[in-house]
Amino acid sequence: MRNMLSKLQITCDNAVFGCTAVVRLDNLMAHLNDCEHNPKRPVTCEQGCGPIPKSHPKPHPCPRRWVNSLQPARVTRWGGMISTPDAVLQAVIKRSLVESGCPASITNELIENAHERNWPQGLATLETRQMNRRYYENYVAKRIPGKQAVVVMACENQHMGEDMVLEPGLVMIFAHGVEEI
């Protein structure tokens, strides 16, 4: 029975998006992953965002364009990092992100990633932050205008391990020690 079913010819799930392929059931998953009509299939953004779903709106707010508009930053006092910012501080930083032109599609994610409960493994606890402090200088950070805060975008920090950065990025807030380069 299983052999008979695997030989069954079936139309692609993406037929509603224009795919005319008819494939064997046992080859359907492989076809779906490569199907050019798959709306979730990643394509390269012409604006330099990196891979985005094919169904992503065009034109779309491009995080890379926004982050390129920010000033590069250097953190001189990593020990001044505020790992658990309160709601008021997060609202102030969010307002600055919006005013700087941060795409609405990522603003909330960045703000959520401003708290250690959402940070990647390499930043998750005070102990891991102290152990990994030597890696911080490798971050490509941009200053959030007028604030003692930086944004560390994944698209600019692909050289960092997955344990040190998140998609779409992190907001790091400091008591002091953020300078524009």
SVG drawing of the C-alpha trace seen along z (x, -y; Angstrom):
<svg xmlns="http://www.w3.org/2000/svg" viewBox="-5 -63 44 65">
<polyline fill="none" stroke="black" stroke-width="0.4" points="0.0,0.0 2.8,-2.4 4.6,-1.7 1.4,-2.4 0.8,-5.7 4.4,-6.8 3.9,-6.4 0.7,-8.5 1.0,-11.6 -0.1,-14.8 -0.2,-18.5 2.1,-20.8 0.6,-22.6 1.7,-25.9 -0.7,-25.4 -2.7,-28.4 0.5,-30.5 1.1,-29.3 3.0,-26.0 1.9,-23.4 4.1,-20.5 2.7,-17.1 5.0,-15.0 5.1,-11.7 3.9,-11.9 7.2,-10.6 9.0,-13.5 6.5,-16.2 8.4,-17.6 11.7,-17.9 9.7,-19.7 8.0,-22.1 11.4,-23.1 12.7,-24.1 9.4,-25.2 9.9,-28.6 6.2,-29.4 6.5,-28.7 5.6,-32.1 7.7,-31.2 10.8,-30.4 13.6,-32.8 14.8,-35.2 17.5,-37.8 16.3,-41.3 17.5,-43.8 17.9,-46.4 20.5,-44.3 18.3,-42.9 19.5,-39.4 17.1,-36.5 13.4,-37.4 10.3,-35.3 9.2,-35.6 5.8,-36.7 7.3,-39.7 5.7,-43.0 7.6,-44.9 8.7,-47.5 9.3,-46.8 11.0,-48.6 14.6,-47.4 16.3,-47.1 19.8,-47.4 18.9,-50.7 17.7,-52.0 20.7,-50.7 23.1,-52.2 21.6,-55.6 22.7,-55.3 26.1,-56.4 28.6,-53.7 29.1,-53.4 31.7,-52.2 30.9,-51.0 33.6,-52.0 31.9,-50.6 30.4,-47.2 29.9,-46.9 27.3,-49.7 24.9,-47.5 21.3,-47.5 20.1,-44.0 16.6,-44.4 15.3,-47.8 12.0,-48.8 8.9,-49.5 9.5,-53.3 13.1,-53.0 12.0,-50.6 9.3,-53.0 11.9,-55.8 14.2,-53.7 11.3,-52.5 10.3,-56.1 13.9,-56.9 13.9,-53.8 10.7,-55.0 11.9,-58.6 15.1,-57.3 13.1,-55.5 13.3,-52.0 10.9,-49.8 7.7,-49.2 8.1,-45.5 11.1,-45.1 10.7,-47.8 8.8,-45.6 11.2,-42.7 14.2,-44.9 12.5,-46.2 11.7,-42.7 15.4,-41.8 16.5,-44.7 15.8,-42.5 18.1,-39.7 15.2,-37.2 15.2,-37.3 19.0,-37.6 21.0,-34.8 22.8,-32.2 26.1,-34.1 24.5,-37.0 21.7,-35.3 23.2,-35.5 25.6,-37.8 28.1,-34.9 28.0,-34.3 28.3,-38.0 31.4,-38.2 32.9,-35.1 32.2,-36.5 33.1,-40.1 36.2,-39.8 33.9,-39.2 31.9,-42.4 34.5,-44.5 33.7,-42.4 30.1,-43.7 29.2,-46.1 27.0,-48.5 25.1,-51.6 24.0,-54.3 20.4,-54.9 20.2,-58.7 20.5,-60.7 20.5,-57.7 23.0,-55.6 22.0,-52.6 23.1,-50.7 21.5,-48.4 23.4,-45.3 21.7,-44.0 22.1,-40.4 22.6,-41.5 25.8,-43.4 27.0,-40.8 27.0,-37.6 30.6,-37.1 29.4,-36.6 28.2,-33.2 24.5,-32.5 25.0,-32.6 25.9,-36.3 23.2,-37.8 19.5,-37.4 17.4,-38.1 16.6,-40.8 19.0,-42.2 19.5,-43.4 19.1,-46.6 21.7,-47.2 21.0,-50.0 23.8,-51.4 24.0,-53.7 27.0,-55.3 29.8,-54.6 28.4,-54.8 30.3,-57.0 29.8,-57.7 32.8,-56.7"/>
</svg>
